[in-house]
Amino acid sequence: MPTANPLSRRLAHIPPTVFSEMSALALRTGAVNLGQGFPDVDGPRSVVEAAERALEEGANQYAPGIGVPSLRAAIARHQQRHYGLEVDPDREVVVTTGCTEAVAAALLGLVDPGDEVVVLEPYYDSYVAMLDMCGAVRRAVTLRSPAFRPDLDELRAAVTDRTKAILLNTPHNPTGTVLTRDELQVVADLAIAHDVLVITDEVYEHLVFDGHSHVPIATLPGMWERTLTLSSAGKSWSFTGWKVGWATGPAPLVGAVLAAKQWLTFTSGSPLQPAVAHALDHEPDWPIELARDLQSRRDLLCEGLTAAGLAPRVPEGTYFTTTDISHLGWADGREFCLALPERAGVVAIPTQGFHDDADAGRQLVRWAFCKQPDVIAEGVRRLAAADLAR
């Protein structure tokens, strides 16, 4: 007879992703979804047409596990064009099923049970799930409200000779922090001093605001050879549902990703890969325009949240802003978010589940501005009209 709970021990203690839960709540209640980070307008039409051509021309069978040559070459050109990184498309690029798989394959391919991995918190929830599945020991360094900048002394204390890897995310989800060159240099110095790998999730690399610059840590002296850089087309070209991502770096690190990826998806999205190659090569200005547009939508959301008594931290990048709701009397952000559809007809994301430090994250809530202005305006109108106090 099957056991009452057939779920494996490695998964039993990991809660379901909060993004699915809150998006389902939005659908069920008809609330304005300012929670999950997906845009409500597609990316460039020329990229969709490239996918249609690929379908019609027969790109409907398995692509090479490492990715189609045209996309790997386009990714290499992207890294050179934007950051001056010379990447061999045949040995130093692997295409993945979104950046989520890139994270999973990187950790499975590079981290052994008992290895220590330093991660910035709040963290994207898949990081913790995969670290737990790998049997890694997590060492969190907290970006604390309201500034959400890394405490460099805490970072120095977290990285030791027991550390196998540092898992970075910049521009950072959910806080919107863009790590500065000086902050990244501290990470680089620690990685070199302790012979540590750096795995860096840069999916929001082009979506930065107010003159801030994204600096890939792989560009700092001594870091290329120890850095695995992850990104995707989903956020910067507004095709989140295509799930086309990649990893770049020295061949041994990319090979470790491929060694794990071959047993996960092996390959995916055959007609989408040449279309993403088209996006990288022929729509290079799309993310620039998107960032300008997102900055105006960020301002619309932040002004509306302020008017509703939810003073946000103005983010430097990404799709998101964060508010502290402790002054409203709720026990935590999750309780607040579960009540919000009935109270205001809006859905947001509680971020307490993205922390090891419960006190640092308990009262924080994330809001998404990657929506059309009229959707944002309706959402903040509802919030301003609602009684949000407990």
N, C-alpha and C positions, 0 to 999 in steps of 0.2 A: 504494500500500500504506500502511496506517496506520502511524504511528510506533510504536516500542516502548512509549513512554509518552505517551499522548495528552493527559495532564493539562496544563492551561495553566500558564505560568510563574508567574502570579499565585497559583496554588494549590499548585504543586509543592513549595514549601519549607515549607508549613504542615502540621504533622502532624495526623492525625485527633484529634478531641476525646478526651481521656482519659476522660471520663465514659462514653461508649459502650463503650470498651475495658474499663473496670473493671466496669461493670454486666454486660457479656457474660461476664466472668471469673466473677462471682458466680453467674450462671445455670449456667455450664458446670460449676462445681465444687460447687454446692450450698452455697456459703459464705453466712454472714450478711452482708448488704449494708449496711455502715455507711459506704458511699462516696457514691453519687449522692444528691443532695438532693431526694428526692420522698417525701411522706408515705405511710403505708400505710393511712390511713383517709381517706375522702372528707369534703368539707365539708358545709355544712348541707343537710338533706333538702329544705327549702323551695326552695333554689336549683336542685336537680335537678328538682324538680317544675315550676319556672318554665321550665326548658329543655324539659321534656316538653310543656308547654302550648304553647310557641312552635312546636315541631315539629308538633303537631296542628293548630294554627291557621294553618299555612301559611308560617312563616318559614323557607322551604327554598330560596329563590333568592338571588341576589346581594344582599347588603346594600350600602348606599352605601359608596364607598371610604373616606370619612372616618369611617364608623361610624354605627350606627343612632342616631336622635335621642334615644331614651330613655336609652341608655348614655352618650352624650356629656353629657346633662343630669345624669345621676347622678354622673358623674366630676366635673363642675363643682361639684355640691353637696358631694361628698366633700372637695374641696380647700377649699371655704369652711368647712365644718363643722369640719374638723380643724386648719386652718392659717390661716383668715381670708383666703384668697386668692380674689379675685373673678375668675372665669374665664368668658369668653364661650363657651358650648358650641358655637356655630356657627362660631367663627373660631379658637379657642384650645385646641381638643381634637381629637386624631385617635386613632382606635382602631387598634391594630396586632395582628399575630399574635404575641402574647406580647411580653415586654420584649426578647427577643433580636432580633426584627424592628425594634423601636423603636430599639435601638442601631444596627443596620445601616442603617436608613433615615436616622437622624439624621446618621451619619457620611458616608454617601453624599450626603446632601442639603446638607451644610454644609462639608465638608472637601475641599480640592483637593489634587492631587499636590504634594508638597513642603511642605505646611503642617505646622507643628509642633503636636503634641497632647501635653499633659502628662497622664499617667495614674498612679494609685497602683498599686504592685505589692506583693504578688501581686495579679494581676488575673484576672477571669473570662476564660476563654480566647477567647471570641468577640470581645472587644475587639481583641485583637492581630490576629486573622484579618481583621477588617473594616478596621482601620487599614492593614494591609498591602495589602488590596484597593484601598483609596482612594489608595495611594501616599503616605500621610502619614509624617512623621518622628516617631517615638515618643520622648518624654522621660519616663522612669520615675522616680518618687519612691518609695523603698522604705519600707514599714512593716516594721521589723526586729523579729525575735524577741528577747526574749520579750514586750515591751510592745506591739508592733505599733501604734505611734503615728507619725504623720508627723513627720519632722524638718523643722521650719518653715524652717530656713536652707536645707536642700536644696530645699524647695519654692520659696522665693524665688529661688534660683539657677536653677531650671528654667523659671520663667515669665519670658519676655522679650518684647520687641517683635516677635519672630518667631513667637510662640505664637498659634495661631488659636483653640484651644479647650483647656479643662481637662475631662477625663472623670473624674468622681467616682463613687464607689460607697459609699454609707452608708445604713444599716448595711452593713458591708463583708464581702463574701464573697471569700476564705475565712477571714479572721482573726476575724470577729465584732466588730471595732472599730466603735463608734458615734462618729463625729466630733463633737466638742464645738462649742458655739456659738463659743468663742474660736478654735478651729482653722478653722472655717468662715469666721469673719470675716477671717482671714488670706487665705484663698482669695479671698474677696470683694474685699478691698482690692487684691490683685494683679490680679484680673480687671478691676476698674475702672481701675486705674492703667495697664494695658497694653491696654485695650480688647479684652478676650478674652471669648469665649463660654464658658459652663459647661453641659455636658451631664451630668446627674446621674441615676444609676440608683438608684432608691429602692424596689426590689421588696420589701425586708424592712422597710419603713417602720413597720409596726405590731408587728413581732416583736422587741421590745427588753425587757431584763430589769433587775431590781434597781433600779428607779427611774430608769434612764437614759431620756432623751428624744431622740426623733428630731427634728431641726430641718432642715426643707427650706431649702436655701440661697436659694431664690427668695424667702423671707420676709425676708431681710436687706435693709437699705436699699440702693437702687441696683441690686438684683440681678434683680428680676422681668424687666426689659427685656432682659437678656442671658442668661437661664437657660432651658434646656429640661429639664423634669422628666419622667422616665420611671418607670413603675410597671406593675403588673399585679395581677390577682386570684389568680394561681396560688398564690403562697406564703401570703398572708394569709388566704385562704378555702379553702385546701387543694384547689384544682382545677388542679394543674400541667399536666395533660394537655389542658386546654381551650385553652391558649395564647391568652388574651385579655389584651392589654396596652394601654397608651396613652401618649401624650405630651401634656403641657400646657405652655403658655407663650405668649409674645407671638405674634400671628398670623404674622409673617414667618418665625419659627423653625418653628412648626407647619406652615406652608405648605411649608417645605423638606423636612420629614419626609414629608408627603403627596406631594410631587413625586417622591421616590424610591420610596415605598411603592407607588405606583400601578403601577410596573414590577416589583415584587417579587411580592406576593400580590394586589394590588389590593384584595381584601377576603377575609374568612374568617369562619367560625363564625356564620352568620346566626342560628340559634336560640340560640346561647350568649350572644350579646350582650345580649338582653333579660334573660336569666337573671342575668348579671353585674350588670346594672342593679338587679335585685331584691336581689342580695347587698349592693351598696353602700348601698341605701336602707333595706332591711328586715332585714338581718342585721349591723348596725353593731357589735354586741357580740361577734360570733364571733371576730374577731382578738384582742380583749382576752382572752377566755377561752383561746384558742389560745396566746397568749404566756405566760399563767400555767402552762398545762400543759407547754409547751416548756421553761420554766425548770426545772420539776421533772425533766424528762427530761434536760436539760442536766446537772443536778447528778448524776443517776444515772450518766450516761456519764462525766463527769469524775472522779467518785469511783472508778468501775471502772477507768478508764485509769490513775489514780494507783496503785491497788492492783496493777495489772499492770506497774508500773514505767515507765509512759508519761506522765509528769507533763504535763497539758495546760494551756494558757492558758484560763482561764475567760472565755468570750466575753460581751460586753455585749448581743449581739443575733444574729439570723440563725438558721440551722439547724446551725451547725458549730462545732467546736473544733479546735485545731491542736496537734500534739505535735512535739517535736524528737527524732529517733531516733538522733542521732549517737553517744550513749553505748552503743548496741547493736552498733556495729562494722560497720554496713552502709555500702557506698560511697555510696549515695544513697537517697532516699525511694522512687524507682521500683523499685529492686532489692528493697527491703523489701516493698513492696506486691505485687509479682509473686509473691514467696515466701510471703506471708501466708496465702493460702487453704490451701496444703498444710501450713503450720506450725500454723495456728490455726483454720482454717475461717472466716475473716473477710476481708472486702474493705474497703479504705480507698482514699483518693485521694492520690497523691503531688502535691505542689504546686510542685515545681521547675520544671515547664513553665509556670508562671504568673509567672515572673520573667525580667527581663533580667539582673539581678545573680545569676549562678549560685551564688555563695557564700552569698548570703542565703537561697536557697530549697532548696538541695540536700538538706538533712536534714529537711525539714518534711513532715508528713503530716496530711491533713484527715480528720476523722471527723464523721459526721452523726448528730444525735440527734432527727431528725424521724420517728422510728420508735416503734412501740408499746413500752411499758416492758419487756414480756417479751422482745421482740427485742433491745433494748439489753442487758438482763440476760444473755441467752444469749451475746451477742457478747462482753461483758466477761468472762464466765465462761470462755469459750474462750481469750481472750487471757491471763487470769491462769494458766490451766493449761498454756499453751504455753511452749516455750523460744524466745524472740524474739531472742536474741543471734545474731550472725552466726557 
